[in-house]
């Protein structure tokens, strides 16, 4: 791969929040996930596992998670969510949320509209496919880190093939329900969901792009 190709993929990939209903051929999905198998992992443990839901399975899962959300069920994630966002992290989070809300017409302080947009997380933004990503519970945080690395490669592999995606933490708050619905063993811990399909390019939620911090904010040189 030429460097320019990788740069292009990285610059074009974004979190898709509006999908066409057209399914991705299973053979193409298998090719994409086979590419992602080359991801690096701690001691080559390769702890990731993807449970893929499509067609009736994803509709069943959508209905379940929307019901939990509408019931205001607090749920319980397998991994603790951040205890707080502060400083730069809070500002970046706010900037991203503001861009999203502006794109879909959610007015500032409109809590009902904001909740309706949050609800989209639990129907996977209308994606025809979702991959539930899990790791072995015994591997703890390092297994989750390996899954994160795998997911990055997976989403780039999707981008290569013209498939859009979004990595989602929100559905993991109902990890117990998700695992029970899809027959995932309790020895696995849910890290995230990856919703994917063909992008609805005219969907307003797909109209904005987030920014990245300057390099100086992300690295520090120690030469002596």
N, C-alpha and C positions, 0 to 999 in steps of 0.2 A: 504494500500500500504506500502510495506517495504521501509525504508529509502534508501536502496541500489537501489531500482527500480526507485525512483525519481531522485537520483543522476545519474543513467544511462541515463534516459530520457533527463536530462538537458545537460549531456555531449555529447550525440549523436545528439541532435537537432541542425540543422544548416540551414542557408538560402539556399534554393535550387534554382539554376538558370539554370536548364535544366530538362525538364519533358518528360516522355513518353506520347504518344497520347492516351493511354488507359484511359477511363473514370472511375471515382470512382462510384460504385453503389449508387443510391440515398438513399437507406435505410441506408447505412453506413454513408453517409454524414449527414443524419438526426440524427443518433445516436451520432456522433461527436459533432454536434451543441447542442444537448440536454445535453451532458456532460458539455459543456462550459457554459450553463445557470447557473451553480452553482458558477460562478465567483462573487466575492464581488463587491459592488458598493456603492457609496455615498448615504446614507439614503435608501439603497436598491431600488434606482430609476431604476436601470437596463436600462439605456438610450440607450444601443447599439441596432443596427438593422443591419442585414446582408442582402444585396440583392445579390443573387447568380446567376451568369451568366455562362451558359454552352452551348455547341453545337452551334447553329446558333447565339444565343445571344452574346456569347463571341467572336465569329468571327466578328460579326458586330461591337462590341465595340473595338476590336483590330484594325480593319480597320480605324475606326474613329480616335483613338488616334494616330496611326501611321501617318495618314494624317496631323493631327495637328502638330505633331513633325516634319515631313518633311517640313511643311510650315514655320517652326521656329516660330510658334505661341507662344507667351510668356505665354498665359493662365493666370488663376487667381485662386489660391487655396482658399478654405473656411477659412482655418486657415493659418496665416502667417508662412512662412518657416523661419528657423533660419536666423537672420540678418548677422551672421558671425560665423565661426569656428576659434578658436584661441587656442594657447597653447597646452595642452594635447589633447583637443578635435580635433584640427586640425591634430595632429600627428596620432591619432587613425584612423581618417578618411582617411588620406593618406596611412597608412599602409594597411587598408582594400582594398582601391582602387588598390594599387600596387600589392597585392596578387591576386586580381581578374584579373588584366590586364596581369600579368605574366602567370596565368593559361590558359588564352585564346590566348596568343601570341601577345598582344598589346604592341608594343615597346614604350619606353619612348618618350614623345613629339610627338607621332603620333596622331595628333588631329582627323584626319578622322577615324582612327580605334577606338579611344576612343568614338567618337560620334556613331559609329555603335554599339558598345557595350552598350552605354547608351540607344540606340533605343530599345534594348531588353526589357527594363522596360515596354515599351508601348505596347508590345505584350505579356506581362505577362510571359516572358521567355518560351513561348510555352506551358504553363499549360492548361489543359483541363477545369479547373474551376477557377473562381475568385469570391471572396466575397467582395463586396463594403461595407465598414463599415462606418456607419453614427451615429450621435447623434442629439438630439434635439437642435436647435440653442439657445433656451432660457437657456439651462444649461451651456453654455459657456465652459470655460476651464475644469471645473469639469466633465462635460459630456464626454469631450475628454479623460480625465484621466481614467474614467471608461471604455471607449472603449479600451484604451490601456491595461488595466488589463484583460479585456475579451479576447483580442487578444492573450495575453500570454497563458492563459488557453486553448484557442482554438487550438493553435499550438501544445501544449503539448498533448491535446486530439487526435490530428491528428497523432502525433508521436506514441502514444500508439497503434494506429490502422494501423501503417505502411504507413501512408500518409505523404508526404513531403510538405513543405510550405515555403513561403517567404512573409514577411510583407513589403509592398511597399508604400513609400510616393510619388514617382514620378508621378503616375497616378492622384494623387489628385490635381496636378497643373491644370488639366483640369476638375475640379469638376463639373462645370456647364454643360459641354458636357456629362460627365458620368451620371449625374442625369437625364438630359433630355433623353438620350438614353435608360435608364432603367426605366423610369417612377418614379423616386424618388422625393418625394415632396420637394419643395424649402424650407420648414421649417426645413429640415434636413441639417446638415453640414457633408460633407465627411471628414473623418479622415484619412483613408488609404485604401489600397486594400490588400487582402490576397489571393495570387495565390497558388493553391494547386493541387496535383495529385500524381502520382507515379514517383519517382525519376529516371531519366536517369543516372545511377551510373557511366557510362563511359564518361559522358559529362565533358569536362575539367574544366568548371566553378564550378563543384561540388567537385573538388579535394583539395581545401584548407579549412583551418579552422582558424577563427580569435581567438585571445587571449583575456583573461579578465585581468583587472587590479588586483593587489594585494589587499587583504582585507583592508590593512591600508590606501589605497588611497580612499576607498569607505565609510568608517565609521569613526566616532570620538566618543570616550568615554568621558562622562561628569558625574563624580560620586560625585562631591561636589558643 
